Amino acid sequence: MIAAAVELSERLKGRGLRELEGLEDFGQSDEVGGCAETAADALRSAFAAYRSRQVAVFIGERALICSCFGIGEDVIEAALRDPEVHSLDDLMDTTRAGTGCGSCRLLLVEMLDAREER
C-alpha cells in the first residue's frame, strides 16, 4: 500500500487539478498490484470530502460558482472588477475557479460577457 501511495504521489507531482481528470488513469498500475486502485480511491475520497467542506461554508451565502475550490459569486465579481482580467484564462488564473472539473466555465464566460455588456 505504501508503494502504491508513493507511486501515486510521484504521478501527481506538478500536475494541476484540471490535469487529473478525475484520477481515471491512476488506479491502473500493475507495478504495485491491486493497491493502486485503493490509493486512487482514497485520494478521490479526500478530494470529495474537501469539496463537501468547501460547499458547506457557502450554505446561506451568495451563489457558489466553483464547487471544486469553493469559489463564490462575490469572489468572481471582485475579480471581474480587476482591470487586468480580460479573458476566461485571466479569470481562472486570478480565482482558480474553472481550473478543477471545468463545469463552471460556461457560467464564468457568461459572467465575463455580462461585464463587457455593461
N, CA, C and O of each residue as an XYZ file, in Angstrom:
472
protein
N       0.824     -1.181      0.000
C       0.000      0.000      0.000
C       0.876      1.255      0.000
O       0.571      2.232     -0.684
N       1.967      1.221      0.774
C       2.873      2.366      0.814
C       3.486      2.598     -0.568
O       3.603      3.740     -1.013
N       3.872      1.526     -1.240
C       4.441      1.656     -2.584
C       3.423      2.268     -3.547
O       3.782      3.077     -4.403
N       2.158      1.884     -3.407
C       1.107      2.437     -4.274
C       0.923      3.923     -4.009
O       0.765      4.705     -4.946
N       0.943      4.319     -2.737
C       0.791      5.737     -2.386
C       1.978      6.551     -2.893
O       1.803      7.670     -3.376
N       3.180      5.999     -2.787
C       4.373      6.683     -3.282
C       4.294      6.838     -4.799
O       4.586      7.909     -5.330
N       3.900      5.773     -5.495
C       3.775      5.841     -6.949
C       2.718      6.882     -7.351
O       2.929      7.667     -8.276
N       1.596      6.876     -6.653
C       0.534      7.841     -6.948
C       1.025      9.263     -6.733
O       0.773     10.137     -7.563
N       1.717      9.504     -5.636
C       2.209     10.866     -5.373
C       3.221     11.296     -6.427
O       3.247     12.466     -6.810
N       4.051     10.378     -6.902
C       5.013     10.714     -7.955
C       4.295     11.062     -9.260
O       4.715     11.967     -9.981
N       3.223     10.350     -9.558
C       2.482     10.598    -10.794
C       1.682     11.895    -10.714
O       1.378     12.491    -11.746
N       1.337     12.342     -9.507
C       0.566     13.568     -9.334
C       1.434     14.816     -9.244
O       0.957     15.923     -9.496
N       2.671     14.651     -8.896
C       3.573     15.772     -8.658
C       3.605     16.717     -9.855
O       3.825     16.302    -10.992
N       3.379     18.002     -9.569
C       3.469     19.023    -10.597
C       2.261     19.138    -11.504
O       2.276     19.933    -12.444
N       1.222     18.371    -11.251
C       0.031     18.415    -12.097
C      -1.068     19.199    -11.393
O      -1.257     19.073    -10.183
N      -1.784     20.004    -12.157
C      -2.910     20.752    -11.625
C      -4.139     19.872    -11.544
O      -4.193     18.805    -12.154
N      -5.126     20.324    -10.789
C      -6.355     19.555    -10.622
C      -7.031     19.289    -11.964
O      -7.597     18.215    -12.171
N      -6.977     20.243    -12.860
C      -7.593     20.089    -14.173
C      -6.966     18.916    -14.934
O      -7.659     18.199    -15.656
N      -5.669     18.727    -14.771
C      -4.962     17.661    -15.482
C      -5.250     16.271    -14.925
O      -4.966     15.274    -15.589
N      -5.797     16.187    -13.739
C      -6.024     14.896    -13.111
C      -7.222     14.157    -13.695
O      -7.286     12.930    -13.630
N      -8.166     14.893    -14.263
C      -9.334     14.321    -14.943
C      -9.993     13.201    -14.132
O     -10.219     12.101    -14.636
N     -10.290     13.500    -12.887
C     -10.993     12.543    -12.043
C     -10.159     11.352    -11.612
O     -10.698     10.376    -11.092
N      -8.866     11.417    -11.817
C      -7.931     10.340    -11.441
C      -8.276      9.015    -12.127
O      -8.023      7.945    -11.574
N      -8.843      9.084    -13.309
C      -9.287      7.873    -14.005
C      -8.148      6.905    -14.295
O      -8.332      5.694    -14.170
N      -6.990      7.401    -14.675
C      -5.902      6.506    -15.073
C      -4.927      6.182    -13.945
O      -3.899      5.550    -14.184
N      -5.231      6.602    -12.731
C      -4.262      6.426    -11.654
C      -4.387      5.118    -10.897
O      -3.471      4.758    -10.157
N      -5.464      4.409    -11.051
C      -5.596      3.148    -10.337
C      -5.215      1.956    -11.173
O      -5.471      0.815    -10.787
N      -4.603      2.204    -12.319
C      -4.351      1.127    -13.261
C      -2.863      0.849    -13.406
O      -2.324      0.909    -14.512
N      -2.209      0.552    -12.319
C      -0.783      0.256    -12.337
C      -0.563     -1.185    -11.916
O      -1.059     -1.621    -10.877
N       0.176     -1.915    -12.718
C       0.486     -3.312    -12.387
C       1.703     -3.416    -11.470
O       1.971     -4.469    -10.892
N       2.440     -2.302    -11.345
C       3.675     -2.327    -10.566
C       3.434     -2.591     -9.080
O       4.293     -3.171     -8.417
N       2.295     -2.182     -8.551
C       2.047     -2.335     -7.114
C       0.802     -3.177     -6.841
O       0.189     -3.063     -5.780
N       0.444     -3.995     -7.773
C      -0.699     -4.892     -7.579
C      -2.012     -4.146     -7.469
O      -2.184     -3.086     -8.069
N      -2.940     -4.700     -6.702
C      -4.272     -4.122     -6.559
C      -4.326     -2.910     -5.647
O      -5.390     -2.317     -5.472
N      -3.217     -2.538     -5.072
C      -3.209     -1.415     -4.133
C      -3.333     -0.069     -4.826
O      -3.733      0.907     -4.191
N      -3.001      0.015     -6.113
C      -3.039      1.295     -6.821
C      -4.462      1.849     -6.856
O      -4.662      3.044     -6.639
N      -5.444      1.003     -7.125
C      -6.831      1.468     -7.176
C      -7.294      1.911     -5.789
O      -8.035      2.887     -5.671
N      -6.871      1.215     -4.752
C      -7.221      1.595     -3.383
C      -6.645      2.967     -3.041
O      -7.328      3.794     -2.438
N      -5.396      3.209     -3.422
C      -4.765      4.509     -3.161
C      -5.485      5.609     -3.941
O      -5.723      6.692     -3.406
N      -5.835      5.337     -5.204
C      -6.552      6.327     -6.015
C      -7.931      6.598     -5.417
O      -8.373      7.746     -5.384
N      -8.615      5.557     -4.946
C      -9.926      5.740     -4.316
C      -9.822      6.595     -3.054
O     -10.680      7.439     -2.796
N      -8.776      6.373     -2.279
C      -8.582      7.168     -1.063
C      -8.378      8.641     -1.410
O      -8.903      9.519     -0.726
N      -7.623      8.911     -2.462
C      -7.401     10.298     -2.873
C      -8.687     10.912     -3.409
O      -8.985     12.070     -3.115
N      -9.449     10.158     -4.187
C     -10.744     10.656     -4.675
C     -11.652     11.004     -3.494
O     -12.322     12.036     -3.504
N     -11.671     10.147     -2.488
C     -12.489     10.399     -1.300
C     -12.027     11.651     -0.567
O     -12.847     12.423     -0.071
N     -10.730     11.850     -0.499
C     -10.199     13.054      0.160
C     -10.616     14.309     -0.601
O     -11.004     15.303      0.012
N     -10.539     14.274     -1.934
C     -10.989     15.420     -2.740
C     -12.480     15.668     -2.533
O     -12.899     16.818     -2.404
N     -13.284     14.610     -2.500
C     -14.734     14.758     -2.308
C     -15.041     15.357     -0.938
O     -15.914     16.217     -0.820
N     -14.333     14.910      0.092
C     -14.541     15.460      1.436
C     -14.156     16.932      1.478
O     -14.837     17.737      2.114
N     -13.073     17.286      0.806
C     -12.653     18.696      0.753
C     -13.723     19.539      0.069
O     -14.098     20.600      0.569
N     -14.217     19.063     -1.085
C     -15.272     19.806     -1.790
C     -16.501     19.955     -0.916
O     -17.110     21.024     -0.895
N     -16.879     18.917     -0.198
C     -18.054     18.984      0.674
C     -17.878     20.048      1.755
O     -18.812     20.791      2.058
N     -16.684     20.121      2.332
C     -16.426     21.149      3.346
C     -16.481     22.538      2.736
O     -17.010     23.467      3.347
N     -15.936     22.688      1.534
C     -15.956     23.988      0.866
C     -17.398     24.413      0.568
O     -17.755     25.574      0.767
N     -18.212     23.491      0.099
C     -19.605     23.795     -0.224
C     -20.372     24.138      1.047
O     -21.207     25.042      1.031
N     -20.109     23.439      2.142
C     -20.825     23.672      3.395
C     -20.622     25.097      3.910
O     -21.498     25.655      4.571
N     -19.477     25.674      3.610
C     -19.189     27.041      4.041
C     -20.161     28.020      3.391
O     -20.458     29.066      3.969
N     -20.658     27.700      2.209
C     -21.468     28.640      1.448
C     -22.965     28.474      1.653
O     -23.746     29.176      1.012
N     -23.382     27.583      2.513
C     -24.814     27.420      2.750
C     -25.350     28.723      3.332
O     -24.873     29.199      4.362
N     -26.340     29.289      2.662
C     -26.929     30.538      3.108
C     -26.193     31.777      2.621
O     -26.630     32.896      2.888
N     -25.102     31.600      1.924
C     -24.328     32.734      1.414
C     -24.696     32.985     -0.043
O     -25.677     32.438     -0.548
N     -23.923     33.794     -0.695
C     -24.123     34.057     -2.119
C     -23.862     32.795     -2.915
O     -23.340     31.814     -2.385
N     -24.221     32.819     -4.177
C     -24.130     31.636     -5.034
C     -22.712     31.085     -5.103
O     -21.736     31.829     -5.205
N     -22.630     29.777     -5.045
C     -21.361     29.081     -5.190
C     -21.154     28.825     -6.680
O     -21.979     28.162     -7.310
N     -20.090     29.329     -7.241
C     -19.822     29.189     -8.669
C     -18.962     27.958     -8.937
O     -19.289     27.151     -9.807
N     -17.882     27.811     -8.209
C     -16.942     26.702     -8.421
C     -16.922     25.826     -7.171
O     -16.359     26.202     -6.143
N     -17.542     24.659     -7.277
C     -17.600     23.779     -6.107
C     -16.282     23.058     -5.862
O     -16.038     22.606     -4.743
N     -15.428     22.936     -6.867
C     -14.132     22.286     -6.662
C     -13.285     23.045     -5.642
O     -12.615     22.442     -4.804
N     -13.325     24.371     -5.724
C     -12.486     25.190     -4.852
C     -13.285     26.088     -3.919
O     -12.707     26.893     -3.189
N     -14.607     25.958     -3.935
C     -15.432     26.755     -3.036
C     -15.414     28.232     -3.370
O     -15.429     29.068     -2.466
N     -15.381     28.568     -4.639
C     -15.318     29.961     -5.074
C     -16.737     30.479     -5.275
O     -17.497     29.927     -6.071
N     -17.088     31.528     -4.562
C     -18.422     32.091     -4.620
C     -18.536     33.239     -5.608
O     -17.545     33.727     -6.152
N     -19.768     33.650     -5.820
C     -20.083     34.725     -6.755
C     -19.363     36.020     -6.391
O     -18.916     36.751     -7.275
N     -19.248     36.307     -5.096
C     -18.601     37.547     -4.677
C     -17.127     37.593     -5.071
O     -16.617     38.655     -5.425
N     -16.440     36.456     -5.013
C     -15.027     36.401     -5.407
C     -14.895     36.631     -6.912
O     -14.001     37.349     -7.361
N     -15.791     36.015     -7.687
C     -15.764     36.186     -9.142
C     -16.048     37.643     -9.502
O     -15.358     38.227    -10.339
N     -17.059     38.224     -8.872
C     -17.398     39.620     -9.165
C     -16.249     40.563     -8.816
O     -15.994     41.522     -9.544
N     -15.564     40.301     -7.722
C     -14.409     41.127     -7.356
C     -13.305     40.996     -8.409
O     -12.679     41.989     -8.780
N     -13.072     39.787     -8.883
C     -12.051     39.577     -9.908
C     -12.439     40.255    -11.215
O     -11.577     40.760    -11.936
N     -13.726     40.268    -11.521
C     -14.187     40.905    -12.757
C     -14.013     42.423    -12.727
O     -13.988     43.061    -13.779
N     -13.893     43.000    -11.542
C     -13.640     44.444    -11.421
C     -12.166     44.788    -11.640
O     -11.813     45.953    -11.823
N     -11.323     43.780    -11.618
C      -9.883     43.976    -11.822
C      -9.629     44.307    -13.294
O     -10.014     43.528    -14.167
N      -8.990     45.442    -13.590
C      -8.756     45.816    -14.986
C      -7.802     44.877    -15.723
O      -7.724     44.913    -16.951
N      -7.084     44.045    -14.989
C      -6.159     43.094    -15.616
C      -6.851     41.808    -16.073
O      -6.239     40.999    -16.769
N      -8.105     41.608    -15.697
C      -8.847     40.402    -16.071
C      -9.605     40.693    -17.355
O     -10.590     41.432    -17.358
N      -9.129     40.097    -18.455
C      -9.712     40.340    -19.776
C     -10.347     39.095    -20.381
O     -11.205     39.200    -21.257
N      -9.936     37.929    -19.925
C     -10.365     36.687    -20.573
C     -10.695     35.625    -19.524
O     -10.478     35.815    -18.328
N     -11.221     34.512    -20.008
C     -11.510     33.390    -19.113
C     -10.225     32.903    -18.449
O     -10.224     32.603    -17.255
N      -9.146     32.824    -19.198
C      -7.873     32.381    -18.619
C      -7.413     33.329    -17.508
O      -6.925     32.884    -16.470
N      -7.572     34.634    -17.733
C      -7.213     35.609    -16.692
C      -8.055     35.382    -15.435
O      -7.539     35.404    -14.317
N      -9.349     35.165    -15.634
C     -10.253     34.949    -14.506
C      -9.899     33.671    -13.756
O      -9.905     33.643    -12.526
N      -9.591     32.609    -14.507
C      -9.214     31.339    -13.873
C      -7.894     31.472    -13.127
O      -7.737     30.916    -12.040
N      -6.939     32.208    -13.703
C      -5.650     32.409    -13.028
C      -5.819     33.215    -11.751
O      -5.143     32.955    -10.755
N      -6.715     34.189    -11.774
C      -6.920     35.071    -10.630
C      -7.659     34.378     -9.497
O      -7.332     34.584     -8.328
N      -8.661     33.551     -9.830
C      -9.535     32.991     -8.797
C      -9.392     31.491     -8.584
O      -9.840     30.988     -7.554
N      -8.800     30.766     -9.496
C      -8.728     29.298     -9.549
C     -10.049     28.679     -9.981
O     -10.089     27.487    -10.284
N     -11.133     29.452    -10.017
C     -12.423     28.910    -10.468
C     -12.265     28.421    -11.903
O     -11.610     29.071    -12.718
N     -12.861     27.287    -12.205
C     -12.797     26.726    -13.542
C     -11.585     25.878    -13.817
O     -11.468     25.297    -14.897
N     -10.666     25.790    -12.852
C      -9.438     25.027    -13.078
C      -9.519     23.606    -12.547
O      -8.568     22.836    -12.684
N     -10.657     23.251    -11.938
C     -10.842     21.880    -11.458
C     -11.532     21.057    -12.523
O     -10.943     20.744    -13.558
N     -12.767     20.713    -12.270
C     -13.514     19.855    -13.206
C     -13.950     20.620    -14.452
O     -14.208     20.012    -15.490
N     -14.035     21.945    -14.360
C     -14.378     22.759    -15.516
C     -15.862     22.974    -15.735
O     -16.244     23.667    -16.678
N     -16.711     22.401    -14.894
C     -18.153     22.528    -15.122
C     -18.662     23.952    -14.944
O     -19.754     24.270    -15.415
N     -17.912     24.809    -14.285
C     -18.357     26.189    -14.075
C     -17.863     27.143    -15.156
O     -18.202     28.326    -15.122
N     -17.084     26.674    -16.097
C     -16.501     27.563    -17.099
C     -17.553     28.291    -17.925
O     -17.380     29.470    -18.233
N     -18.631     27.621    -18.287
C     -19.679     28.272    -19.064
C     -20.262     29.453    -18.292
O     -20.483     30.521    -18.862
N     -20.508     29.263    -17.005
C     -21.021     30.344    -16.171
C     -20.000     31.479    -16.049
O     -20.374     32.652    -16.057
N     -18.734     31.140    -15.938
C     -17.691     32.162    -15.872
C     -17.664     32.993    -17.155
O     -17.516     34.214    -17.107
N     -17.809     32.327    -18.298
C     -17.835     33.038    -19.581
C     -19.046     33.958    -19.634
O     -18.944     35.090    -20.106
N     -20.193     33.482    -19.153
C     -21.394     34.319    -19.126
C     -21.186     35.544    -18.240
O     -21.627     36.640    -18.585
N     -20.525     35.367    -17.112
C     -20.260     36.495    -16.220
C     -19.290     37.488    -16.876
O     -19.453     38.699    -16.734
N     -18.289     36.979    -17.589
C     -17.367     37.851    -18.327
C     -18.112     38.634    -19.401
O     -17.925     39.843    -19.540
N     -18.959     37.939    -20.161
C     -19.739     38.596    -21.225
C     -20.657     39.668    -20.653
O     -20.790     40.749    -21.227
N     -21.287     39.370    -19.522
C     -22.208     40.343    -18.892
C     -21.441     41.582    -18.468
O     -21.956     42.695    -18.574
N     -20.230     41.408    -17.996
C     -19.415     42.564    -17.590
C     -19.087     43.419    -18.802
O     -19.102     44.647    -18.711
N     -18.794     42.799    -19.927
C     -18.444     43.550    -21.131
C     -19.628     44.286    -21.714
O     -19.455     45.307    -22.380
N     -20.831     43.786    -21.477
C     -22.042     44.428    -21.987
C     -22.382     45.700    -21.213
O     -23.084     46.574    -21.722
N     -21.883     45.796    -19.986
C     -22.189     46.975    -19.160
C     -21.483     48.193    -19.585
O     -21.653     49.249    -18.976
